[in-house]
């Protein structure tokens, strides 16, 4: 079940977007498509003045929005600006899947487990790209993830990259969308070279598919979504729920 924190963050993102008339396509398209249509940068600064000036789009008596906006202001140390970077490009050059998001038969343990990301196979040493601007929160060995990078994109939005053969960043480093974070490998709980990719909001893993750029041969993203839902019992391993 989606946590209240996750629902709250998602709610504020959508409400703020509606108030300002940005990212409105998110309700009918992927964030990647909406983002590319909105601006060349994936970082949006939303001022409280703009939000209050557009309360008619939200309803002046919306207590949830006011509470969430105040909360985000406290997180940022100011009530005047909210900054979020939305993952919107693919983390590797060649996109294919060996395991999708959701429940699957764990390749190394056999039992059905909740797989909290996408497994993307490829050659050892293939570059792994940051999917949005942000700051490196972790770059270390992390249990079943092996060599692992976590990027904080602002206001509880994170992406995770696991099983790397080598890391190219350090904690605290500012990165830009498209920067090389490391290189594909098979470290940690893995049976073959691949990237384990996650998107999290308020600590909760969500399906990363909506944040992937559609293929030129699949502009609607339908084929990508279908492929990401397939489960291969011989997939390349990777962390499951609680790992």
C-alpha positions as CSV (number, residue, x, y, z in Angstrom):
1,X,0.0,0.0,0.0
2,X,1.3,3.5,-0.9
3,X,2.2,5.3,2.3
4,X,0.6,8.6,3.3
5,X,4.0,10.3,2.9
6,X,4.2,9.1,-0.7
7,X,0.7,10.1,-1.5
8,X,1.3,13.6,0.0
9,X,4.4,14.3,-2.0
10,X,2.8,13.1,-5.2
11,X,-0.3,15.2,-4.4
12,X,1.7,18.4,-3.8
13,X,3.7,17.9,-7.0
14,X,0.5,17.6,-9.1
15,X,-1.3,20.4,-7.3
16,X,1.7,22.8,-7.6
17,X,2.0,21.9,-11.3
18,X,-1.7,22.5,-11.9
19,X,-1.5,25.9,-10.1
20,X,1.3,27.1,-12.3
21,X,0.3,25.4,-15.5
22,X,3.5,23.4,-15.7
23,X,3.9,19.7,-16.1
24,X,0.2,19.5,-16.7
25,X,0.8,16.7,-19.2
26,X,1.8,14.4,-16.3
27,X,-1.8,13.3,-16.0
28,X,-1.9,12.1,-19.6
29,X,1.7,11.3,-20.4
30,X,4.9,10.2,-18.6
31,X,6.9,12.7,-16.6
32,X,9.6,12.3,-19.1
33,X,7.3,13.5,-22.0
34,X,5.8,16.3,-19.9
35,X,9.3,17.4,-18.8
36,X,10.7,17.5,-22.3
37,X,7.8,19.5,-23.5
38,X,8.0,22.0,-20.6
39,X,11.6,22.9,-20.6
40,X,15.1,21.8,-21.5
41,X,16.0,21.7,-17.8
42,X,14.2,19.3,-15.4
43,X,14.4,21.5,-12.3
44,X,11.4,23.6,-11.5
45,X,11.4,26.5,-8.9
46,X,8.0,27.2,-7.6
47,X,7.5,30.4,-5.5
48,X,5.0,30.7,-2.7
49,X,3.8,34.0,-4.3
50,X,3.0,32.2,-7.6
51,X,1.2,29.4,-5.7
52,X,-0.9,31.8,-3.7
53,X,-1.7,33.8,-6.8
54,X,-3.0,30.7,-8.4
55,X,-5.1,29.4,-5.5
56,X,-8.2,29.5,-7.7
57,X,-6.8,26.5,-9.6
58,X,-6.5,24.7,-6.3
59,X,-9.4,26.0,-4.2
60,X,-8.7,28.6,-1.5
61,X,-9.9,26.2,1.2
62,X,-7.6,23.3,0.3
63,X,-6.0,22.5,3.7
64,X,-3.9,19.6,2.4
65,X,-2.1,21.9,-0.1
66,X,-1.5,24.6,2.4
67,X,-0.1,22.1,4.9
68,X,2.1,20.4,2.3
69,X,3.4,23.7,1.0
70,X,4.3,24.8,4.5
71,X,6.0,21.5,5.2
72,X,8.1,21.7,2.0
73,X,9.0,25.3,3.0
74,X,10.3,24.1,6.3
75,X,12.3,21.3,4.6
76,X,14.0,23.9,2.4
77,X,14.5,26.4,5.2
78,X,12.3,28.9,3.5
79,X,8.7,29.3,2.6
80,X,9.5,31.0,-0.7
81,X,10.9,28.3,-3.0
82,X,10.4,24.6,-3.8
83,X,12.8,22.9,-6.1
84,X,12.3,19.4,-7.6
85,X,14.3,17.7,-10.3
86,X,12.2,15.1,-12.1
87,X,13.9,11.9,-13.5
88,X,13.3,12.1,-17.3
89,X,16.0,10.4,-19.3
90,X,17.1,6.7,-19.5
91,X,19.9,5.6,-17.2
92,X,21.7,3.6,-20.0
93,X,22.1,4.0,-23.8
94,X,20.4,0.8,-24.8
95,X,17.1,0.1,-23.0
96,X,15.9,-3.5,-22.5
97,X,14.7,-5.4,-19.4
98,X,15.6,-8.6,-17.7
99,X,13.2,-8.1,-14.9
100,X,10.4,-5.6,-14.3
101,X,9.0,-3.8,-11.3
102,X,6.8,-5.7,-8.8
103,X,6.5,-9.2,-7.6
104,X,8.7,-11.9,-9.2
105,X,10.4,-15.1,-8.5
106,X,13.8,-14.1,-7.0
107,X,16.5,-15.6,-9.2
108,X,18.9,-16.4,-6.3
109,X,16.3,-17.5,-3.6
110,X,13.4,-18.8,-5.6
111,X,10.7,-17.3,-3.4
112,X,8.3,-14.6,-4.7
113,X,9.6,-11.2,-3.7
114,X,8.7,-7.6,-4.4
115,X,11.2,-6.2,-6.9
116,X,11.4,-2.5,-6.3
117,X,13.0,-1.4,-9.6
118,X,13.9,-2.4,-13.1
119,X,16.8,-4.6,-14.1
120,X,18.4,-3.4,-17.3
121,X,21.1,-5.8,-18.7
122,X,24.2,-4.8,-20.7
123,X,27.9,-5.1,-21.1
124,X,30.2,-4.7,-18.1
125,X,31.6,-1.2,-18.2
126,X,28.6,0.4,-20.0
127,X,28.1,4.0,-18.7
128,X,25.3,4.7,-16.2
129,X,23.8,8.2,-16.5
130,X,22.1,10.4,-13.9
131,X,18.4,10.7,-14.9
132,X,18.0,14.2,-13.3
133,X,19.9,16.9,-11.6
134,X,20.7,16.3,-8.0
135,X,23.2,15.6,-5.2
136,X,24.9,12.3,-4.5
137,X,23.6,11.0,-1.2
138,X,25.4,7.7,-1.2
139,X,28.2,6.2,-3.3
140,X,29.3,3.0,-1.6
141,X,28.9,-0.8,-1.3
142,X,25.3,-1.3,0.0
143,X,24.3,-5.0,0.7
144,X,22.6,-6.7,-2.2
145,X,22.9,-3.6,-4.4
146,X,26.7,-4.1,-4.5
147,X,28.4,-0.9,-5.6
148,X,25.6,1.6,-5.3
149,X,24.8,5.2,-6.0
150,X,21.8,7.2,-4.7
151,X,20.9,10.6,-6.0
152,X,18.7,13.1,-4.1
153,X,16.7,15.2,-6.5
154,X,15.0,17.5,-4.0
155,X,11.9,17.2,-1.8
156,X,12.1,13.4,-1.1
157,X,12.6,12.4,-4.8
158,X,15.5,9.9,-5.2
159,X,16.9,7.6,-7.8
160,X,19.1,4.5,-7.1
161,X,21.6,2.7,-9.3
162,X,22.9,-0.8,-8.2
163,X,25.3,-3.5,-9.1
164,X,27.9,-1.1,-10.6
165,X,31.4,-2.3,-11.5
166,X,32.8,1.1,-10.6
167,X,31.5,4.4,-9.2
168,X,32.4,7.8,-10.8
169,X,31.0,10.1,-8.1
170,X,31.4,10.8,-4.3
171,X,28.8,11.7,-1.6
172,X,27.9,15.4,-1.6
173,X,28.8,15.9,-5.3
174,X,26.4,18.0,-7.4
175,X,25.5,16.3,-10.6
176,X,23.6,17.2,-13.7
177,X,21.2,15.1,-15.8
178,X,23.3,12.9,-18.1
179,X,26.4,12.9,-16.0
180,X,28.1,9.5,-15.8
181,X,27.6,8.1,-12.3
182,X,29.5,4.9,-12.8
183,X,29.6,1.8,-15.0
184,X,27.5,-1.3,-15.3
185,X,28.6,-4.5,-13.5
186,X,27.5,-7.5,-11.5
187,X,28.5,-6.6,-7.9
188,X,26.3,-7.6,-4.9
189,X,23.4,-10.0,-5.2
190,X,23.6,-10.5,-9.0
191,X,23.8,-13.3,-11.5
192,X,24.9,-11.2,-14.5
193,X,25.9,-7.8,-15.7
194,X,23.0,-5.3,-15.4
195,X,21.8,-2.1,-13.8
196,X,19.2,-2.2,-11.0
197,X,17.3,1.2,-11.3
198,X,14.9,2.6,-8.8
199,X,12.8,5.8,-8.4
200,X,11.7,6.6,-4.9
201,X,9.4,9.3,-3.4
202,X,9.5,9.8,0.4
203,X,11.4,6.6,0.7
204,X,8.8,4.5,-1.2
205,X,9.8,2.7,-4.4
206,X,7.5,3.5,-7.3
207,X,7.4,2.0,-10.8
208,X,10.3,3.8,-12.7
209,X,8.7,3.1,-16.1
210,X,6.8,6.4,-16.1
211,X,10.1,8.3,-15.8
212,X,11.8,6.7,-18.8
213,X,12.1,8.5,-22.1
214,X,10.1,6.7,-24.8
215,X,11.9,5.0,-27.6
216,X,11.7,6.6,-31.1
217,X,9.9,3.4,-32.3
218,X,7.5,3.6,-29.4
219,X,6.5,7.3,-28.9
220,X,3.5,6.4,-26.7
221,X,5.7,4.4,-24.3
222,X,3.2,1.5,-24.5
223,X,5.8,-1.1,-25.6
224,X,8.2,0.1,-23.0
225,X,5.6,-0.2,-20.3
226,X,4.7,-3.7,-21.4
227,X,8.3,-4.8,-21.5
228,X,9.0,-3.4,-18.0
229,X,6.2,-5.6,-16.6
230,X,7.5,-8.8,-17.9
231,X,9.2,-11.1,-15.5
232,X,12.0,-13.5,-16.4
233,X,12.7,-16.3,-13.9
234,X,16.3,-16.3,-15.2
235,X,16.7,-12.5,-14.6
236,X,19.9,-11.1,-13.4
237,X,19.1,-10.8,-9.7
238,X,19.1,-7.7,-7.6
239,X,17.7,-6.4,-4.3
240,X,14.1,-7.1,-3.5
241,X,11.9,-5.6,-0.8
242,X,13.7,-4.9,2.4
243,X,17.2,-5.4,0.9
